[in-house]
C-alpha cells in the first residue's frame, strides 16, 4: 500500500507538507512564545477583529470560537478588503498575512489604520511587516518558508497570547503545554510511520479516495475546524469538499441529502467533541439515520485532549494528515497551490 511506503510519500510530497503537519505541536509552543514580549494594547476594548484571507484567516475563526465563552466583547473575522463601520479607536485589530503581501488583507489594514484602531500585525514579512514598522504598529514576526496554512499555530497562538494579556482570552500556559504535548503524541499515532492498519488518518484517506468529503461539525464548538478540514481538502488534496455545522445543517443541508443518488459519491465526516451536548448528539444520530443514508460512508471522529485548544488542534491535525494522505493517493503534491498563485499574479497585473 502506497501510504505505508515512506519513499512513495516522499516522492509525491516534494514540499514536505507531511513533516510540517507532524511539527504542529512544537509550532503551538513556538507561536505562543513569539508574542511573549509584545506590547499589549492599552485602554478599554469594545471588539476584536481579525483580518486575514485563506490559511491566515482561519486563525481568526478559531480565535473567535475559542474565545466565545470567555470574551466580554465580540470577536469577528473579516475576510475582505474592507472593514465594518463599527471599527474604531476601541477596536483591537489583528492583521494576519503569512506572506505579508495579500491584497485584501493589506487594504483592510489600511482601513483599520485610518479608523484609528489598535493594531497588531502577524506575518513572516512582506509589505505588511514593512508598513507596520513604518507606522509604529507592533509586529509578531513568524518564521518564513512554508505555506500559510501549514503555519496555523504561528498565526493563531500570538493572537491568543495578546488577547489573554488584555483579559479577553482565558488560556493558561498549562493549556498551551497540553496542546503541544498532545499533538506531538498524536503525530506519532497518525504520522507516516504508523501503518495503515493502525492509523485512522490513513484509513480515512483511503475511504475518501473516490468520494467528495462532506465535513460536519457536531456542534458550533468545532465549526472552524470543519471549515479547516474543507480548505485542507481543497488546497492539499486538490478536491472540492463541503462543510457545515450542527444544529444549523438540520435546517437546510439535510434536505439536499434527499436526492444525492443523482450526484457524485459523498462521504460524511462528523467532527465530535465532548462538549457537543445531548441535543446535538441526538441531531447527529437523527441526521445519520434519516438524511445521510445516501452517503457512500459516514465516519465520526472524536476530539481528544482536555482544553478546548488541545481538542480543536487534535481534530485539525487529523484533518491535515488525512488531506495529505489523500493527496498522496491522488498523486498530487500537497504543498503547491498553483491556482491561488495564478489568480494572485493575474490580479497584480490588472
Ligand atoms: C496557502 C494558503 C492560502 C493563503 C491565502 C492568503 O497555503 O493557505 O489560503 O493563506 O492565499 O495568503 P497569506 O496567508 O500569505 O496572506
Boltz pocket constraint, residues with backbone or C-beta under 6 A from the ligand:
constraints:
  - pocket:
      binder: B
      contacts: [[A, 53], [A, 54], [A, 55], [A, 56], [A, 57], [A, 96], [A, 97], [A, 98], [A, 99], [A, 100], [A, 101], [A, 102], [A, 105], [A, 147], [A, 148], [A, 149], [A, 150], [A, 235], [A, 335], [A, 337], [A, 340]]
      max_distance: 6.0
